[in-house]
Amino acid sequence: MWTGDEAYWGRVSPILFPIVGRLKEDHYQVDGQTYKMSQHGFLRDVEFDVAEQTSTNVSLVFESLGR
């Protein structure tokens, strides 16, 4: 994972969820409802909790607090 070096790019390696890239006109539809979603999804800049960590793996968790 990229930890950031402002000489090249000032950010860190984000978790892109649920999409990588951008949707057409930044919208998607589910069951006839239209929703807006920005580039790379809605969790790009969110901090995750570490659920489990070993020397070779890490499991991250995000829990929504509601709508």
QUIHUDA-V349487 format. One record per residue. N is the residue number from 1. RES is the residue in one letter. PHI is phi in whole degrees, -180 to 180 (* if undefined). OMEGA is omega in whole degrees, 0 to 359 (* if undefined). Layout:
# QUIHUDA-V349487
N&RES&PHI&OMEGA ; N&RES&PHI&OMEGA
This chain:
# QUIHUDA-V349487
1&M&*&180 ; 2&W&-78&181 ; 3&T&-92&175 ; 4&G&101&172 ; 5&D&-145&186 ; 6&E&-59&176 ; 7&A&-66&181 ; 8&Y&-114&182 ; 9&W&-164&188 ; 10&G&-79&181 ; 11&R&-104&175 ; 12&V&-109&181 ; 13&S&-72&182 ; 14&P&-84&170 ; 15&I&-92&184 ; 16&L&-95&184 ; 17&F&-144&359 ; 18&P&-90&181 ; 19&I&-134&170 ; 20&V&-112&182 ; 21&G&109&185 ; 22&R&-132&175 ; 23&L&-84&175 ; 24&K&-60&182 ; 25&E&58&178 ; 26&D&57&180 ; 27&H&-134&172 ; 28&Y&-142&181 ; 29&Q&-124&174 ; 30&V&-139&179 ; 31&D&50&177 ; 32&G&81&178 ; 33&Q&-97&178 ; 34&T&-103&181 ; 35&Y&-127&177 ; 36&K&-98&175 ; 37&M&-143&181 ; 38&S&-75&181 ; 39&Q&-54&177 ; 40&H&72&175 ; 41&G&89&189 ; 42&F&-106&180 ; 43&L&-113&185 ; 44&R&-57&186 ; 45&D&-114&182 ; 46&V&-101&175 ; 47&E&-83&180 ; 48&F&-104&172 ; 49&D&-91&177 ; 50&V&-85&179 ; 51&A&-87&182 ; 52&E&-157&180 ; 53&Q&-145&174 ; 54&T&-124&179 ; 55&S&-70&182 ; 56&T&-124&184 ; 57&N&-141&172 ; 58&V&-143&175 ; 59&S&-111&182 ; 60&L&-109&182 ; 61&V&-131&169 ; 62&F&-128&178 ; 63&E&-117&179 ; 64&S&-75&178 ; 65&L&-94&179 ; 66&G&124&183 ; 67&R&-88&*
